[in-house]
Amino acid sequence: MTNAEADLHRRTGAYGEELVCAHLVRRGWAILARNWRCWAGEADILALTPDGCTFVVCEVKTRTGYAFGDPLEAITGTKVAHLRAVAAAYLAEHPLGVAAVRFDAVAVHLSFDRPPRLRYVEGAA
């Protein structure tokens, strides 16, 4: 992958995450962190549901096509294990006193001829 391709890949992913954050905020969610990193890996979006009772780790996969399959197929068991460890690390550093922890996945499809499409899967892992 060239530097230009890598840069486009990063910008595409960041744009998808922006769209998802805006979607969540419109629905009353609190965004706690984006691209939060720790020893276990990185989480795209960490958020609280509007009632403040559920801590949600959102994994966002943004694609401009389906040449590599459905975007959500890229969330493997290994990735889920990393996300669980990231969630535990975040909550250890930031005790929120939440009643539940949930892992959601969002597929963002970008197209030149249509508005972006989000497919949000609650409790995906």
ROTI-98128 format. One record per residue: chain; x, y, z of N, C-alpha, C in turn; residue in three letters. Coordinates in nm, 3 decimals. Each point is the difference from the previous one (the first is absolute). Layout:
<numi:A; n_xx:X; n_yy:Y; n_zz:Z; ca_xx:X; ca_yy:Y; ca_zz:Z; c_xx:X; c_yy:Y; c_zz:Z; vexza:ALA>
...
//
This chain:
<numi:A; n_xx:0.085; n_yy:-0.118; n_zz:0.000; ca_xx:-0.085; ca_yy:0.118; ca_zz:0.000; c_xx:0.090; c_yy:0.124; c_zz:0.000; vexza:MET>
<numi:A; n_xx:-0.026; n_yy:0.090; n_zz:-0.091; ca_xx:0.078; ca_yy:0.122; ca_zz:-0.007; c_xx:-0.041; c_yy:0.095; c_zz:0.112; vexza:THR>
<numi:A; n_xx:0.080; n_yy:0.103; n_zz:0.021; ca_xx:-0.034; ca_yy:0.101; ca_zz:0.101; c_xx:-0.133; c_yy:0.068; c_zz:-0.032; vexza:ASN>
<numi:A; n_xx:-0.024; n_yy:0.027; n_zz:-0.127; ca_xx:-0.125; ca_yy:0.065; ca_zz:-0.040; c_xx:-0.119; c_yy:-0.091; c_zz:0.027; vexza:ALA>
<numi:A; n_xx:0.017; n_yy:-0.129; n_zz:-0.028; ca_xx:-0.109; ca_yy:-0.096; ca_zz:0.027; c_xx:-0.026; c_yy:-0.013; c_zz:0.149; vexza:GLU>
<numi:A; n_xx:0.106; n_yy:-0.004; n_zz:0.078; ca_xx:-0.014; ca_yy:-0.009; ca_zz:0.146; c_xx:-0.069; c_yy:0.124; c_zz:0.055; vexza:ALA>
<numi:A; n_xx:0.036; n_yy:0.115; n_zz:-0.053; ca_xx:-0.063; ca_yy:0.125; ca_zz:0.044; c_xx:-0.149; c_yy:0.001; c_zz:-0.035; vexza:ASP>
<numi:A; n_xx:-0.034; n_yy:-0.043; n_zz:-0.120; ca_xx:-0.141; ca_yy:-0.007; ca_zz:-0.039; c_xx:-0.076; c_yy:-0.098; c_zz:0.089; vexza:LEU>
<numi:A; n_xx:0.061; n_yy:-0.112; n_zz:0.032; ca_xx:-0.061; ca_yy:-0.100; ca_zz:0.089; c_xx:-0.028; c_yy:0.060; c_zz:0.138; vexza:HIS>
<numi:A; n_xx:0.097; n_yy:0.072; n_zz:0.056; ca_xx:-0.017; ca_yy:0.065; ca_zz:0.131; c_xx:-0.111; c_yy:0.106; c_zz:-0.006; vexza:ARG>
<numi:A; n_xx:0.002; n_yy:0.081; n_zz:-0.104; ca_xx:-0.102; ca_yy:0.105; ca_zz:-0.011; c_xx:-0.140; c_yy:-0.058; c_zz:-0.019; vexza:ARG>
<numi:A; n_xx:-0.011; n_yy:-0.110; n_zz:-0.075; ca_xx:-0.129; ca_yy:-0.066; ca_zz:-0.019; c_xx:-0.052; c_yy:-0.053; c_zz:0.134; vexza:THR>
<numi:A; n_xx:0.087; n_yy:-0.065; n_zz:0.075; ca_xx:-0.039; ca_yy:-0.052; ca_zz:0.131; c_xx:-0.040; c_yy:0.111; c_zz:0.097; vexza:GLY>
<numi:A; n_xx:0.077; n_yy:0.108; n_zz:0.001; ca_xx:-0.032; ca_yy:0.112; ca_zz:0.088; c_xx:-0.133; c_yy:0.064; c_zz:-0.036; vexza:ALA>
<numi:A; n_xx:-0.028; n_yy:0.010; n_zz:-0.130; ca_xx:-0.128; ca_yy:0.056; ca_zz:-0.044; c_xx:-0.116; c_yy:-0.089; c_zz:0.045; vexza:TYR>
<numi:A; n_xx:0.016; n_yy:-0.130; n_zz:-0.013; ca_xx:-0.104; ca_yy:-0.092; ca_zz:0.045; c_xx:-0.024; c_yy:0.014; c_zz:0.150; vexza:GLY>
<numi:A; n_xx:0.106; n_yy:0.013; n_zz:0.076; ca_xx:-0.014; ca_yy:0.018; ca_zz:0.145; c_xx:-0.071; c_yy:0.131; c_zz:0.032; vexza:GLU>
<numi:A; n_xx:0.031; n_yy:0.106; n_zz:-0.075; ca_xx:-0.069; ca_yy:0.129; ca_zz:0.019; c_xx:-0.150; c_yy:-0.016; c_zz:-0.022; vexza:GLU>
<numi:A; n_xx:-0.036; n_yy:-0.072; n_zz:-0.106; ca_xx:-0.142; ca_yy:-0.021; ca_zz:-0.030; c_xx:-0.069; c_yy:-0.076; c_zz:0.113; vexza:LEU>
<numi:A; n_xx:0.066; n_yy:-0.102; n_zz:0.052; ca_xx:-0.059; ca_yy:-0.079; ca_zz:0.108; c_xx:-0.013; c_yy:0.084; c_zz:0.127; vexza:VAL>
<numi:A; n_xx:0.102; n_yy:0.077; n_zz:0.033; ca_xx:-0.007; ca_yy:0.087; ca_zz:0.119; c_xx:-0.116; c_yy:0.099; c_zz:-0.013; vexza:CYS>
<numi:A; n_xx:-0.014; n_yy:0.061; n_zz:-0.116; ca_xx:-0.111; ca_yy:0.095; ca_zz:-0.021; c_xx:-0.134; c_yy:-0.071; c_zz:0.015; vexza:ALA>
<numi:A; n_xx:-0.010; n_yy:-0.122; n_zz:-0.051; ca_xx:-0.122; ca_yy:-0.080; ca_zz:0.012; c_xx:-0.033; c_yy:-0.025; c_zz:0.147; vexza:HIS>
<numi:A; n_xx:0.100; n_yy:-0.038; n_zz:0.078; ca_xx:-0.022; ca_yy:-0.029; ca_zz:0.142; c_xx:-0.036; c_yy:0.126; c_zz:0.079; vexza:LEU>
<numi:A; n_xx:0.070; n_yy:0.108; n_zz:-0.026; ca_xx:-0.027; ca_yy:0.127; ca_zz:0.072; c_xx:-0.141; c_yy:0.049; c_zz:-0.030; vexza:VAL>
<numi:A; n_xx:-0.044; n_yy:-0.013; n_zz:-0.125; ca_xx:-0.138; ca_yy:0.040; ca_zz:-0.034; c_xx:-0.102; c_yy:-0.080; c_zz:0.082; vexza:ARG>
<numi:A; n_xx:0.036; n_yy:-0.118; n_zz:0.040; ca_xx:-0.090; ca_yy:-0.085; ca_zz:0.078; c_xx:0.021; c_yy:0.013; c_zz:0.151; vexza:ARG>
<numi:A; n_xx:0.083; n_yy:0.096; n_zz:0.040; ca_xx:0.017; ca_yy:0.029; ca_zz:0.142; c_xx:0.111; c_yy:-0.075; c_zz:0.070; vexza:GLY>
<numi:A; n_xx:0.084; n_yy:-0.069; n_zz:-0.075; ca_xx:0.110; ca_yy:-0.073; ca_zz:0.060; c_xx:0.112; c_yy:0.097; c_zz:0.039; vexza:TRP>
<numi:A; n_xx:0.081; n_yy:-0.039; n_zz:0.097; ca_xx:0.119; ca_yy:0.076; ca_zz:0.038; c_xx:0.122; c_yy:-0.074; c_zz:-0.054; vexza:ALA>
<numi:A; n_xx:0.079; n_yy:0.067; n_zz:-0.080; ca_xx:0.123; ca_yy:-0.058; ca_zz:-0.053; c_xx:0.109; c_yy:0.024; c_zz:0.105; vexza:ILE>
<numi:A; n_xx:0.055; n_yy:-0.108; n_zz:0.053; ca_xx:0.102; ca_yy:0.011; ca_zz:0.104; c_xx:0.140; c_yy:0.009; c_zz:-0.058; vexza:LEU>
<numi:A; n_xx:0.025; n_yy:-0.074; n_zz:-0.108; ca_xx:0.133; ca_yy:-0.001; ca_zz:-0.061; c_xx:-0.010; c_yy:-0.053; c_zz:-0.142; vexza:ALA>
<numi:A; n_xx:0.095; n_yy:0.045; n_zz:-0.081; ca_xx:0.014; ca_yy:-0.053; ca_zz:-0.137; c_xx:0.143; c_yy:-0.047; c_zz:-0.016; vexza:ARG>
<numi:A; n_xx:0.014; n_yy:-0.114; n_zz:-0.067; ca_xx:0.131; ca_yy:-0.057; ca_zz:-0.025; c_xx:0.083; c_yy:-0.012; c_zz:0.127; vexza:ASN>
<numi:A; n_xx:-0.067; n_yy:-0.048; n_zz:0.105; ca_xx:0.066; ca_yy:-0.016; ca_zz:0.130; c_xx:0.092; c_yy:-0.121; c_zz:-0.005; vexza:TRP>
<numi:A; n_xx:0.125; n_yy:0.021; n_zz:0.041; ca_xx:0.100; ca_yy:-0.105; ca_zz:-0.007; c_xx:0.051; c_yy:-0.036; c_zz:0.140; vexza:ARG>
<numi:A; n_xx:0.032; n_yy:-0.127; n_zz:0.014; ca_xx:0.064; ca_yy:-0.048; ca_zz:0.121; c_xx:0.084; c_yy:-0.122; c_zz:-0.037; vexza:CYS>
<numi:A; n_xx:0.052; n_yy:-0.069; n_zz:0.099; ca_xx:0.084; ca_yy:-0.117; ca_zz:-0.023; c_xx:-0.070; c_yy:-0.108; c_zz:-0.084; vexza:TRP>
<numi:A; n_xx:-0.133; n_yy:-0.006; n_zz:0.007; ca_xx:-0.076; ca_yy:-0.108; ca_zz:-0.067; c_xx:-0.037; c_yy:0.033; c_zz:-0.144; vexza:ALA>
<numi:A; n_xx:0.013; n_yy:0.124; n_zz:-0.037; ca_xx:-0.038; ca_yy:0.039; ca_zz:-0.136; c_xx:-0.073; c_yy:0.133; c_zz:-0.003; vexza:GLY>
<numi:A; n_xx:-0.090; n_yy:0.014; n_zz:-0.095; ca_xx:-0.070; ca_yy:0.127; ca_zz:-0.020; c_xx:-0.149; c_yy:-0.026; c_zz:-0.022; vexza:GLU>
<numi:A; n_xx:-0.079; n_yy:0.093; n_zz:0.051; ca_xx:-0.145; ca_yy:-0.001; ca_zz:-0.025; c_xx:-0.034; c_yy:0.125; c_zz:-0.079; vexza:ALA>
<numi:A; n_xx:-0.084; n_yy:-0.016; n_zz:-0.103; ca_xx:-0.036; ca_yy:0.114; ca_zz:-0.084; c_xx:-0.079; c_yy:0.105; c_zz:0.078; vexza:ASP>
<numi:A; n_xx:-0.109; n_yy:-0.044; n_zz:0.065; ca_xx:-0.087; ca_yy:0.093; ca_zz:0.073; c_xx:-0.039; c_yy:-0.064; c_zz:0.132; vexza:ILE>
<numi:A; n_xx:0.015; n_yy:0.075; n_zz:0.108; ca_xx:-0.049; ca_yy:-0.040; ca_zz:0.132; c_xx:-0.108; c_yy:0.099; c_zz:0.037; vexza:LEU>
<numi:A; n_xx:-0.117; n_yy:-0.050; n_zz:0.039; ca_xx:-0.114; ca_yy:0.089; ca_zz:0.022; c_xx:-0.089; c_yy:-0.051; c_zz:0.113; vexza:ALA>
<numi:A; n_xx:-0.086; n_yy:0.089; n_zz:0.045; ca_xx:-0.105; ca_yy:-0.034; ca_zz:0.096; c_xx:-0.135; c_yy:0.019; c_zz:-0.067; vexza:LEU>
<numi:A; n_xx:-0.089; n_yy:-0.095; n_zz:0.023; ca_xx:-0.136; ca_yy:0.012; ca_zz:-0.052; c_xx:-0.069; c_yy:0.119; c_zz:0.067; vexza:THR>
<numi:A; n_xx:-0.109; n_yy:0.049; n_zz:-0.058; ca_xx:-0.066; ca_yy:0.119; ca_zz:0.055; c_xx:-0.040; c_yy:-0.011; c_zz:0.147; vexza:PRO>
<numi:A; n_xx:-0.032; n_yy:-0.120; n_zz:0.046; ca_xx:-0.037; ca_yy:-0.015; ca_zz:0.142; c_xx:0.122; c_yy:-0.007; c_zz:0.091; vexza:ASP>
<numi:A; n_xx:0.120; n_yy:-0.005; n_zz:-0.056; ca_xx:0.123; ca_yy:-0.003; ca_zz:0.078; c_xx:0.029; c_yy:-0.133; c_zz:0.067; vexza:GLY>
<numi:A; n_xx:-0.079; n_yy:-0.101; n_zz:-0.029; ca_xx:0.013; ca_yy:-0.130; ca_zz:0.067; c_xx:0.086; c_yy:-0.101; c_zz:-0.075; vexza:CYS>
<numi:A; n_xx:0.023; n_yy:0.023; n_zz:-0.129; ca_xx:0.073; ca_yy:-0.098; ca_zz:-0.080; c_xx:0.121; c_yy:0.065; c_zz:-0.066; vexza:THR>
<numi:A; n_xx:0.115; n_yy:-0.060; n_zz:0.024; ca_xx:0.125; ca_yy:0.038; ca_zz:-0.063; c_xx:0.010; c_yy:-0.080; c_zz:-0.129; vexza:PHE>
<numi:A; n_xx:0.020; n_yy:0.069; n_zz:-0.112; ca_xx:0.000; ca_yy:-0.067; ca_zz:-0.130; c_xx:0.133; c_yy:0.021; c_zz:-0.072; vexza:VAL>
<numi:A; n_xx:0.056; n_yy:-0.110; n_zz:-0.045; ca_xx:0.118; ca_yy:0.002; ca_zz:-0.085; c_xx:-0.049; c_yy:-0.020; c_zz:-0.142; vexza:VAL>
<numi:A; n_xx:0.022; n_yy:0.099; n_zz:-0.086; ca_xx:-0.044; ca_yy:-0.007; ca_zz:-0.140; c_xx:0.120; c_yy:-0.025; c_zz:-0.090; vexza:CYS>
<numi:A; n_xx:-0.009; n_yy:-0.104; n_zz:-0.077; ca_xx:0.101; ca_yy:-0.028; ca_zz:-0.103; c_xx:-0.060; c_yy:0.043; c_zz:-0.133; vexza:GLU>
<numi:A; n_xx:0.069; n_yy:0.089; n_zz:-0.070; ca_xx:-0.051; ca_yy:0.055; ca_zz:-0.126; c_xx:0.085; c_yy:-0.054; c_zz:-0.115; vexza:VAL>
<numi:A; n_xx:-0.068; n_yy:-0.050; n_zz:-0.102; ca_xx:0.067; ca_yy:-0.046; ca_zz:-0.121; c_xx:-0.059; c_yy:0.078; c_zz:-0.117; vexza:LYS>
<numi:A; n_xx:0.084; n_yy:0.079; n_zz:-0.065; ca_xx:-0.044; ca_yy:0.084; ca_zz:-0.111; c_xx:0.056; c_yy:-0.054; c_zz:-0.130; vexza:THR>
<numi:A; n_xx:-0.087; n_yy:-0.010; n_zz:-0.099; ca_xx:0.041; ca_yy:-0.052; ca_zz:-0.130; c_xx:-0.061; c_yy:0.084; c_zz:-0.112; vexza:ARG>
<numi:A; n_xx:0.068; n_yy:-0.001; n_zz:-0.112; ca_xx:-0.053; ca_yy:0.067; ca_zz:-0.120; c_xx:-0.054; c_yy:-0.102; c_zz:-0.099; vexza:THR>
<numi:A; n_xx:0.011; n_yy:-0.127; n_zz:0.032; ca_xx:-0.051; ca_yy:-0.106; ca_zz:-0.087; c_xx:-0.003; c_yy:-0.131; c_zz:0.076; vexza:GLY>
<numi:A; n_xx:-0.038; n_yy:-0.104; n_zz:-0.070; ca_xx:-0.009; ca_yy:-0.132; ca_zz:0.064; c_xx:0.099; c_yy:-0.099; c_zz:-0.059; vexza:TYR>
<numi:A; n_xx:0.107; n_yy:0.050; n_zz:-0.061; ca_xx:0.100; ca_yy:-0.087; ca_zz:-0.060; c_xx:0.063; c_yy:-0.094; c_zz:0.103; vexza:ALA>
<numi:A; n_xx:0.005; n_yy:0.044; n_zz:0.125; ca_xx:0.059; ca_yy:-0.081; ca_zz:0.106; c_xx:-0.107; c_yy:-0.057; c_zz:0.091; vexza:PHE>
<numi:A; n_xx:-0.124; n_yy:-0.007; n_zz:-0.048; ca_xx:-0.109; ca_yy:-0.056; ca_zz:0.078; c_xx:-0.071; c_yy:0.104; c_zz:0.084; vexza:GLY>
<numi:A; n_xx:-0.091; n_yy:-0.046; n_zz:0.082; ca_xx:-0.075; ca_yy:0.088; ca_zz:0.089; c_xx:0.096; c_yy:0.059; c_zz:0.102; vexza:ASP>
<numi:A; n_xx:-0.010; n_yy:0.128; n_zz:0.028; ca_xx:0.092; ca_yy:0.063; ca_zz:0.096; c_xx:0.001; c_yy:-0.067; c_zz:0.137; vexza:PRO>
<numi:A; n_xx:-0.114; n_yy:-0.050; n_zz:0.044; ca_xx:-0.006; ca_yy:-0.059; ca_zz:0.134; c_xx:0.070; c_yy:-0.135; c_zz:0.008; vexza:LEU>
<numi:A; n_xx:0.026; n_yy:-0.061; n_zz:-0.115; ca_xx:0.075; ca_yy:-0.125; ca_zz:-0.001; c_xx:0.144; c_yy:0.019; c_zz:0.046; vexza:GLU>
<numi:A; n_xx:0.046; n_yy:0.125; n_zz:-0.001; ca_xx:0.136; ca_yy:0.030; ca_zz:0.042; c_xx:0.015; c_yy:0.000; c_zz:0.152; vexza:ALA>
<numi:A; n_xx:-0.110; n_yy:-0.011; n_zz:0.073; ca_xx:0.007; ca_yy:-0.004; ca_zz:0.146; c_xx:0.009; c_yy:-0.147; c_zz:0.041; vexza:ILE>
<numi:A; n_xx:0.121; n_yy:-0.041; n_zz:0.026; ca_xx:0.030; ca_yy:-0.140; ca_zz:0.031; c_xx:-0.009; c_yy:-0.027; c_zz:0.150; vexza:THR>
<numi:A; n_xx:0.006; n_yy:-0.125; n_zz:0.036; ca_xx:0.003; ca_yy:-0.038; ca_zz:0.141; c_xx:0.118; c_yy:0.062; c_zz:0.072; vexza:GLY>
<numi:A; n_xx:0.113; n_yy:0.007; n_zz:-0.068; ca_xx:0.118; ca_yy:0.063; ca_zz:0.059; c_xx:-0.026; c_yy:0.147; c_zz:0.029; vexza:THR>
<numi:A; n_xx:-0.064; n_yy:0.069; n_zz:-0.096; ca_xx:-0.032; ca_yy:0.142; ca_zz:0.019; c_xx:-0.094; c_yy:0.018; c_zz:0.119; vexza:LYS>
<numi:A; n_xx:-0.101; n_yy:-0.086; n_zz:0.011; ca_xx:-0.095; ca_yy:0.008; ca_zz:0.111; c_xx:0.073; c_yy:-0.018; c_zz:0.133; vexza:VAL>
<numi:A; n_xx:0.093; n_yy:-0.095; n_zz:0.007; ca_xx:0.076; ca_yy:-0.021; ca_zz:0.123; c_xx:0.080; c_yy:0.125; c_zz:0.036; vexza:ALA>
<numi:A; n_xx:0.058; n_yy:0.065; n_zz:-0.101; ca_xx:0.073; ca_yy:0.124; ca_zz:0.025; c_xx:-0.095; c_yy:0.109; c_zz:0.050; vexza:HIS>
<numi:A; n_xx:-0.117; n_yy:0.010; n_zz:-0.060; ca_xx:-0.097; ca_yy:0.102; ca_zz:0.042; c_xx:-0.045; c_yy:-0.022; c_zz:0.144; vexza:LEU>
<numi:A; n_xx:-0.018; n_yy:-0.124; n_zz:0.038; ca_xx:-0.037; ca_yy:-0.029; ca_zz:0.139; c_xx:0.110; c_yy:0.044; c_zz:0.096; vexza:ARG>
<numi:A; n_xx:0.125; n_yy:-0.026; n_zz:-0.036; ca_xx:0.112; ca_yy:0.042; ca_zz:0.083; c_xx:0.012; c_yy:0.152; c_zz:0.004; vexza:ALA>
<numi:A; n_xx:-0.024; n_yy:0.065; n_zz:-0.113; ca_xx:0.003; ca_yy:0.147; ca_zz:-0.004; c_xx:-0.109; c_yy:0.057; c_zz:0.091; vexza:VAL>
<numi:A; n_xx:-0.119; n_yy:-0.058; n_zz:-0.007; ca_xx:-0.111; ca_yy:0.046; ca_zz:0.085; c_xx:0.036; c_yy:-0.014; c_zz:0.148; vexza:ALA>
<numi:A; n_xx:0.058; n_yy:-0.113; n_zz:0.036; ca_xx:0.039; ca_yy:-0.021; ca_zz:0.140; c_xx:0.106; c_yy:0.101; c_zz:0.043; vexza:ALA>
<numi:A; n_xx:0.096; n_yy:0.026; n_zz:-0.087; ca_xx:0.105; ca_yy:0.097; ca_zz:0.032; c_xx:-0.058; c_yy:0.140; c_zz:0.016; vexza:ALA>
<numi:A; n_xx:-0.091; n_yy:0.038; n_zz:-0.089; ca_xx:-0.060; ca_yy:0.133; ca_zz:0.009; c_xx:-0.078; c_yy:0.014; c_zz:0.130; vexza:TYR>
<numi:A; n_xx:-0.080; n_yy:-0.101; n_zz:0.032; ca_xx:-0.081; ca_yy:0.008; ca_zz:0.122; c_xx:0.086; c_yy:-0.005; c_zz:0.125; vexza:LEU>
<numi:A; n_xx:0.115; n_yy:-0.064; n_zz:-0.006; ca_xx:0.092; ca_yy:0.001; ca_zz:0.114; c_xx:0.056; c_yy:0.140; c_zz:0.023; vexza:ALA>
<numi:A; n_xx:0.026; n_yy:0.071; n_zz:-0.109; ca_xx:0.052; ca_yy:0.138; ca_zz:0.011; c_xx:-0.109; c_yy:0.103; c_zz:0.026; vexza:GLU>
<numi:A; n_xx:-0.121; n_yy:-0.029; n_zz:-0.049; ca_xx:-0.112; ca_yy:0.094; ca_zz:0.010; c_xx:-0.123; c_yy:-0.074; c_zz:0.056; vexza:HIS>
<numi:A; n_xx:-0.004; n_yy:-0.022; n_zz:0.130; ca_xx:-0.115; ca_yy:-0.073; ca_zz:0.056; c_xx:-0.129; c_yy:0.079; c_zz:-0.022; vexza:PRO>
<numi:A; n_xx:-0.090; n_yy:-0.056; n_zz:-0.076; ca_xx:-0.123; ca_yy:0.070; ca_zz:-0.037; c_xx:-0.120; c_yy:-0.045; c_zz:0.081; vexza:LEU>
<numi:A; n_xx:0.010; n_yy:-0.112; n_zz:0.066; ca_xx:-0.113; ca_yy:-0.051; ca_zz:0.076; c_xx:-0.118; c_yy:-0.037; c_zz:-0.088; vexza:GLY>
<numi:A; n_xx:0.028; n_yy:-0.053; n_zz:-0.118; ca_xx:-0.107; ca_yy:-0.036; ca_zz:-0.093; c_xx:-0.057; c_yy:-0.137; c_zz:0.036; vexza:VAL>
<numi:A; n_xx:-0.123; n_yy:-0.023; n_zz:-0.042; ca_xx:-0.066; ca_yy:-0.127; ca_zz:0.026; c_xx:0.038; c_yy:-0.107; c_zz:-0.103; vexza:ALA>
<numi:A; n_xx:0.042; n_yy:0.044; n_zz:-0.120; ca_xx:0.027; ca_yy:-0.097; ca_zz:-0.107; c_xx:0.109; c_yy:0.053; c_zz:-0.093; vexza:ALA>
<numi:A; n_xx:0.065; n_yy:-0.096; n_zz:-0.066; ca_xx:0.098; ca_yy:0.031; ca_zz:-0.104; c_xx:-0.048; c_yy:-0.073; c_zz:-0.125; vexza:VAL>
<numi:A; n_xx:0.003; n_yy:0.071; n_zz:-0.113; ca_xx:-0.049; ca_yy:-0.058; ca_zz:-0.124; c_xx:0.100; c_yy:0.029; c_zz:-0.112; vexza:ARG>
<numi:A; n_xx:0.005; n_yy:-0.092; n_zz:-0.097; ca_xx:0.088; ca_yy:0.015; ca_zz:-0.116; c_xx:-0.087; c_yy:0.009; c_zz:-0.124; vexza:PHE>
<numi:A; n_xx:0.004; n_yy:0.116; n_zz:-0.065; ca_xx:-0.079; ca_yy:0.023; ca_zz:-0.121; c_xx:0.094; c_yy:0.009; c_zz:-0.120; vexza:ASP>
<numi:A; n_xx:-0.054; n_yy:-0.029; n_zz:-0.116; ca_xx:0.077; ca_yy:0.010; ca_zz:-0.124; c_xx:-0.079; c_yy:0.086; c_zz:-0.098; vexza:ALA>
<numi:A; n_xx:0.073; n_yy:0.079; n_zz:-0.077; ca_xx:-0.064; ca_yy:0.087; ca_zz:-0.097; c_xx:0.072; c_yy:-0.014; c_zz:-0.133; vexza:VAL>
<numi:A; n_xx:-0.078; n_yy:-0.033; n_zz:-0.103; ca_xx:0.053; ca_yy:-0.002; ca_zz:-0.136; c_xx:-0.040; c_yy:0.131; c_zz:-0.066; vexza:ALA>
<numi:A; n_xx:0.097; n_yy:0.070; n_zz:-0.053; ca_xx:-0.025; ca_yy:0.124; ca_zz:-0.072; c_xx:0.037; c_yy:-0.024; c_zz:-0.145; vexza:VAL>
<numi:A; n_xx:-0.097; n_yy:0.023; n_zz:-0.088; ca_xx:0.027; ca_yy:-0.017; ca_zz:-0.143; c_xx:-0.004; c_yy:0.137; c_zz:-0.066; vexza:HIS>
<numi:A; n_xx:0.112; n_yy:0.036; n_zz:-0.061; ca_xx:0.011; ca_yy:0.128; ca_zz:-0.070; c_xx:-0.011; c_yy:-0.025; c_zz:-0.150; vexza:LEU>
<numi:A; n_xx:-0.077; n_yy:0.085; n_zz:-0.066; ca_xx:-0.019; ca_yy:-0.013; ca_zz:-0.143; c_xx:0.004; c_yy:0.139; c_zz:-0.063; vexza:SER>
<numi:A; n_xx:0.046; n_yy:0.007; n_zz:-0.121; ca_xx:0.006; ca_yy:0.130; ca_zz:-0.068; c_xx:-0.136; c_yy:0.047; c_zz:-0.046; vexza:PHE>
<numi:A; n_xx:-0.094; n_yy:-0.093; n_zz:-0.019; ca_xx:-0.129; ca_yy:0.038; ca_zz:-0.057; c_xx:-0.115; c_yy:-0.006; c_zz:0.101; vexza:ASP>
<numi:A; n_xx:0.030; n_yy:-0.028; n_zz:0.128; ca_xx:-0.105; ca_yy:-0.005; ca_zz:0.102; c_xx:0.055; c_yy:0.054; c_zz:0.132; vexza:ARG>
<numi:A; n_xx:-0.090; n_yy:0.041; n_zz:0.088; ca_xx:0.047; ca_yy:0.041; ca_zz:0.133; c_xx:0.059; c_yy:-0.121; c_zz:0.074; vexza:PRO>
<numi:A; n_xx:0.085; n_yy:0.024; n_zz:0.096; ca_xx:0.057; ca_yy:-0.110; ca_zz:0.078; c_xx:-0.111; c_yy:-0.082; c_zz:0.067; vexza:PRO>
<numi:A; n_xx:0.024; n_yy:-0.131; n_zz:0.010; ca_xx:-0.096; ca_yy:-0.089; ca_zz:0.066; c_xx:0.066; c_yy:-0.062; c_zz:0.122; vexza:ARG>
<numi:A; n_xx:-0.072; n_yy:0.004; n_zz:0.113; ca_xx:0.048; ca_yy:-0.060; ca_zz:0.124; c_xx:-0.086; c_yy:-0.121; c_zz:0.032; vexza:LEU>
<numi:A; n_xx:0.064; n_yy:-0.109; n_zz:0.034; ca_xx:-0.071; ca_yy:-0.118; ca_zz:0.049; c_xx:0.053; c_yy:-0.025; c_zz:0.140; vexza:ARG>
<numi:A; n_xx:-0.084; n_yy:0.027; n_zz:0.099; ca_xx:0.040; ca_yy:-0.007; ca_zz:0.140; c_xx:-0.050; c_yy:-0.131; c_zz:0.059; vexza:TYR>
<numi:A; n_xx:0.094; n_yy:-0.077; n_zz:0.057; ca_xx:-0.035; ca_yy:-0.129; ca_zz:0.059; c_xx:0.028; c_yy:0.008; c_zz:0.150; vexza:VAL>
<numi:A; n_xx:-0.107; n_yy:0.009; n_zz:0.075; ca_xx:0.009; ca_yy:0.010; ca_zz:0.146; c_xx:0.031; c_yy:-0.139; c_zz:0.056; vexza:GLU>
<numi:A; n_xx:0.093; n_yy:-0.004; n_zz:0.094; ca_xx:0.034; ca_yy:-0.128; ca_zz:0.062; c_xx:0.060; c_yy:-0.098; c_zz:-0.098; vexza:GLY>
<numi:A; n_xx:0.090; n_yy:0.048; n_zz:-0.085; ca_xx:0.056; ca_yy:-0.083; ca_zz:-0.107; c_xx:0.097; c_yy:-0.106; c_zz:0.052; vexza:ALA>
<numi:A; n_xx:0.057; n_yy:0.024; n_zz:0.114; ca_xx:0.100; ca_yy:-0.096; ca_zz:0.052; c_xx:-0.023; c_yy:-0.026; c_zz:0.148; vexza:ALA>
//
